[in-house]
Amino acid sequence: MEAALAKTLFTVGGQAVTTGGILTGVSMLSGIQAGRQQEAAYRQQAEGVKEQAHMEKLKAQEESNLRRERLLNALAAQNVRSGAGGVKGGTVEQMKLQSTEEFEKEQMGADVMSQAKQSGYSREISGLQSQGKQAYRKSLISTATQLASIG
């Protein structure tokens, strides 16, 4: 519908230019073009936020990998200590369980934070896209109103 309205307004605006209403026609055409530029600017902002969200996701994955590596190092160190010091099996298992539980808690918290950030980015992207469409529609409505007042 927007495309059809824009095409009609361009056609009528172009006719206004050729029939003597040069300023009116140029004003109408530039109004539509300004709406398109605003929409493009919002779209570009949304793309920037998408890139930011992607980078944040990669950062969260890297941090998750580092937490996993710390867990593995802690478990390996516990194995070395238990082998060297003659620690009984029950104590070793408790230490491993505690390290694993700490890792899982930390990982769960990080996952929740990451999901919250991604949701925020999604809302921001959606809002920017919506604002772009609204800016373009507003320019079409303004041009249509201007055209209606002429004729």
C-alpha positions as a printed NumPy array, in Angstrom:
array([[  0.   ,   0.   ,   0.   ],
       [  2.8  ,   2.415,   0.88 ],
       [  4.553,   1.728,  -2.395],
       [  1.378,   2.366,  -4.394],
       [  0.708,   5.611,  -2.505],
       [  4.291,   6.76 ,  -2.997],
       [  4.122,   5.974,  -6.72 ],
       [  0.864,   7.897,  -7.064],
       [  2.27 ,  10.844,  -5.133],
       [  5.418,  10.844,  -7.264],
       [  3.313,  10.766, -10.417],
       [  1.015,  13.545,  -9.226],
       [  3.953,  15.515,  -7.884],
       [  5.723,  15.129, -11.203],
       [  2.59 ,  16.318, -13.027],
       [  2.405,  19.327, -10.729],
       [  5.918,  20.227, -11.809],
       [  5.049,  19.965, -15.511],
       [  1.766,  21.873, -15.196],
       [  3.185,  24.931, -13.496],
       [  3.06 ,  24.146,  -9.79 ],
       [  6.813,  23.783,  -9.731],
       [  7.318,  24.702,  -6.103],
       [  4.465,  22.498,  -4.954],
       [  5.652,  19.545,  -7.006],
       [  9.247,  19.909,  -5.881],
       [  8.126,  20.273,  -2.259],
       [  6.03 ,  17.117,  -2.494],
       [  8.799,  15.101,  -4.112],
       [ 11.411,  16.316,  -1.634],
       [  9.056,  15.483,   1.266],
       [  8.776,  11.905,   0.101],
       [ 12.529,  11.711,  -0.453],
       [ 13.164,  13.07 ,   3.047],
       [ 10.902,  10.342,   4.465],
       [ 12.862,   7.708,   2.588],
       [ 16.131,   9.118,   3.897],
       [ 14.829,   9.056,   7.465],
       [ 13.742,   5.463,   7.027],
       [ 17.174,   4.573,   5.639],
       [ 18.869,   6.29 ,   8.592],
       [ 16.794,   4.289,  11.082],
       [ 17.529,   1.107,   9.13 ],
       [ 21.238,   1.89 ,   9.305],
       [ 20.991,   2.454,  13.072],
       [ 19.215,  -0.903,  13.406],
       [ 22.041,  -2.589,  11.489],
       [ 24.543,  -1.02 ,  13.889],
       [ 22.617,  -2.399,  16.854],
       [ 22.475,  -5.836,  15.189],
       [ 26.26 ,  -5.766,  14.852],
       [ 26.601,  -4.688,  18.49 ],
       [ 24.322,  -7.559,  19.566],
       [ 26.407, -10.009,  17.537],
       [ 29.63 ,  -8.762,  19.13 ],
       [ 28.062,  -9.037,  22.59 ],
       [ 27.04 , -12.612,  21.841],
       [ 30.579, -13.487,  20.748],
       [ 31.932, -11.886,  23.922],
       [ 29.542, -13.96 ,  26.05 ],
       [ 30.644, -17.14 ,  24.274],
       [ 34.294, -16.279,  24.85 ],
       [ 33.643, -15.642,  28.543],
       [ 31.818, -18.968,  28.754],
       [ 34.809, -20.709,  27.215],
       [ 37.111, -19.05 ,  29.766],
       [ 34.883, -20.192,  32.654],
       [ 34.912, -23.744,  31.285],
       [ 38.7  , -23.598,  30.98 ],
       [ 38.99 , -22.419,  34.607],
       [ 36.816, -25.343,  35.7  ],
       [ 38.939, -27.829,  33.799],
       [ 42.119, -26.325,  35.251],
       [ 40.671, -26.48 ,  38.761],
       [ 39.662, -30.115,  38.291],
       [ 43.08 , -30.978,  36.894],
       [ 44.818, -29.243,  39.821],
       [ 42.605, -31.137,  42.256],
       [ 43.551, -34.422,  40.581],
       [ 47.253, -33.566,  40.881],
       [ 46.908, -32.607,  44.559],
       [ 44.946, -35.719,  45.386],
       [ 47.471, -37.937,  43.646],
       [ 50.479, -36.251,  45.238],
       [ 49.089, -35.886,  48.726],
       [ 47.184, -39.069,  49.155],
       [ 43.822, -37.344,  49.597],
       [ 40.98 , -39.776,  50.029],
       [ 38.494, -40.302,  47.223],
       [ 35.523, -38.774,  49.056],
       [ 37.316, -35.442,  49.562],
       [ 38.432, -35.316,  45.93 ],
       [ 34.913, -35.977,  44.758],
       [ 33.561, -33.239,  47.055],
       [ 36.085, -30.747,  45.686],
       [ 35.194, -31.661,  42.11 ],
       [ 31.495, -31.389,  42.863],
       [ 31.976, -28.002,  44.507],
       [ 34.005, -26.69 ,  41.551],
       [ 31.425, -27.986,  39.105],
       [ 28.554, -26.434,  41.059],
       [ 30.339, -23.079,  41.197],
       [ 30.904, -23.239,  37.456],
       [ 27.248, -24.07 ,  36.783],
       [ 26.014, -21.196,  38.975],
       [ 28.356, -18.749,  37.319],
       [ 27.421, -20.029,  33.874],
       [ 23.69 , -19.841,  34.596],
       [ 23.986, -16.242,  35.79 ],
       [ 26.018, -15.29 ,  32.739],
       [ 23.49 , -16.969,  30.427],
       [ 20.612, -15.037,  32.001],
       [ 22.503, -11.749,  31.627],
       [ 23.382, -12.538,  28.018],
       [ 19.776, -13.397,  27.172],
       [ 18.588, -10.169,  28.796],
       [ 21.063,  -8.141,  26.755],
       [ 20.062,  -9.908,  23.534],
       [ 16.386,  -9.227,  24.298],
       [ 17.209,  -5.563,  24.845],
       [ 19.018,  -5.407,  21.518],
       [ 16.073,  -7.083,  19.778],
       [ 13.669,  -4.528,  21.242],
       [ 15.931,  -1.673,  20.2  ],
       [ 16.23 ,  -3.024,  16.646],
       [ 12.476,  -3.478,  16.394],
       [ 11.891,   0.052,  17.682],
       [ 14.315,   1.572,  15.191],
       [ 12.74 ,  -0.321,  12.303],
       [  9.298,   0.819,  13.416],
       [ 10.429,   4.431,  13.727],
       [ 11.845,   4.281,  10.202],
       [  8.581,   3.012,   8.775],
       [  6.64 ,   5.641,  10.71 ],
       [  8.887,   8.43 ,   9.411],
       [  8.318,   7.301,   5.839],
       [  4.548,   6.943,   6.341],
       [  4.437,  10.381,   7.922],
       [  6.102,  11.888,   4.855],
       [  3.596,  10.128,   2.589],
       [  0.66 ,  11.356,   4.644],
       [  2.072,  14.885,   4.725],
       [  2.515,  14.846,   0.96 ],
       [ -0.981,  13.443,   0.413],
       [ -2.411,  16.161,   2.682],
       [ -0.481,  18.789,   0.771],
       [ -1.784,  17.386,  -2.515],
       [ -5.362,  17.307,  -1.219],
       [ -5.16 ,  20.964,  -0.212],
       [ -4.126,  21.89 ,  -3.756],
       [ -6.904,  20.274,  -5.641]])
